[in-house]
Every structure is written in C-alpha cells, then in structure tokens.
Amino acid sequence: MSDFLTTWSAASSDGIFGEVFGLLDTAGTWAGALADLLGLL
C-alpha cells in the first residue's frame, strides 16, 4: 500500500500541477470571454 501511495504521489505531483494550471488557464479564458460578453450587453 505504501508503495502505491509513493508511486501515486510521485506521478501525480507533476500531473496535479499541470492540471491545476490547465484549469486556471481555462478559467481565465472563460472569465475573459464572459467579461467581453457582459461588455457587449
């Protein structure tokens, strides 16, 4: 079990950061689009 946790945390540390930055980038894009849309209204 501890081997699994060690492997998972080692593998996911990069993956989690990449995923978080990807989500932030997507959220930023959506926020910008929403701001543009509200600006048109």
trRosetta pair geometry for C-beta under 8 A, 3 or more apart (Angstrom, degrees):
i j d omega theta_ij theta_ji phi_ij phi_ji
1 4 5.7 -53 -155 31 34 113
1 5 6.6 31 150 -16 66 104
2 5 5.5 -51 -147 38 38 111
2 6 6.2 40 153 -22 68 104
3 6 5.7 -53 -146 36 31 111
3 7 6.2 28 156 -16 65 108
4 7 5.9 -58 -147 40 28 108
4 8 6.0 25 156 -19 65 111
5 8 5.7 -55 -140 39 28 110
5 9 6.1 23 162 -15 65 108
6 9 6.2 -57 -144 38 24 104
6 10 6.2 22 157 -16 62 111
7 10 5.9 -61 -147 39 27 109
7 11 6.0 18 159 -13 66 113
8 11 5.9 -60 -142 42 27 105
8 12 5.6 9 165 -8 66 119
9 12 6.0 -60 -128 47 25 101
9 13 6.2 45 164 -46 62 97
10 13 6.3 -38 -148 5 23 113
11 14 7.5 -72 178 38 34 94
11 15 6.5 15 142 -6 68 125
12 15 4.8 -67 -140 53 48 114
12 16 5.1 52 159 -30 84 102
13 16 6.2 -47 -140 31 20 107
13 17 6.8 15 157 -11 55 107
14 17 6.0 -62 -151 40 31 106
14 18 6.1 30 154 -19 67 111
15 18 5.7 -57 -146 39 29 112
15 19 6.1 27 157 -20 65 108
16 19 5.7 -56 -145 37 29 110
16 20 6.2 30 155 -20 65 106
17 20 5.7 -52 -144 36 31 110
17 21 6.3 27 158 -14 65 106
18 21 6.0 -58 -147 39 28 106
18 22 6.2 31 152 -21 63 109
19 22 5.5 -54 -148 37 31 115
19 23 6.3 31 153 -19 65 104
20 23 5.7 -54 -148 36 31 110
20 24 6.3 31 152 -19 65 105
21 24 5.6 -50 -145 37 34 112
21 25 6.2 38 153 -22 65 104
22 25 5.7 -53 -149 35 30 113
22 26 6.4 29 153 -16 64 106
23 26 5.6 -54 -147 39 32 111
23 27 6.1 34 153 -21 66 106
24 27 5.5 -52 -143 38 31 112
24 28 6.2 36 153 -23 64 105
25 28 5.7 -52 -150 33 29 114
25 29 6.6 31 151 -20 62 104
26 29 5.6 -53 -151 34 33 113
26 30 6.4 30 152 -15 66 105
27 30 5.7 -55 -147 40 32 110
27 31 6.1 35 152 -22 66 106
28 31 5.6 -52 -143 36 30 112
28 32 6.3 31 155 -19 63 105
29 32 5.8 -55 -151 36 29 111
29 33 6.4 26 153 -16 64 107
30 33 5.6 -55 -146 39 32 111
30 34 6.1 33 154 -20 66 107
31 34 5.7 -54 -145 37 29 112
31 35 6.3 32 153 -21 64 105
32 35 5.7 -53 -147 35 30 112
32 36 6.5 32 153 -19 63 104
33 36 5.6 -52 -150 35 32 112
33 37 6.3 34 151 -20 65 106
34 37 5.5 -53 -147 36 32 113
34 38 6.3 30 155 -16 66 105
35 38 5.8 -54 -145 39 30 108
35 39 6.2 37 152 -25 62 107
36 39 5.5 -55 -150 33 30 117
36 40 6.7 32 151 -22 63 102
37 40 5.8 -53 -156 29 33 111
37 41 6.9 27 149 -15 64 102
38 41 5.7 -53 -151 35 39 109
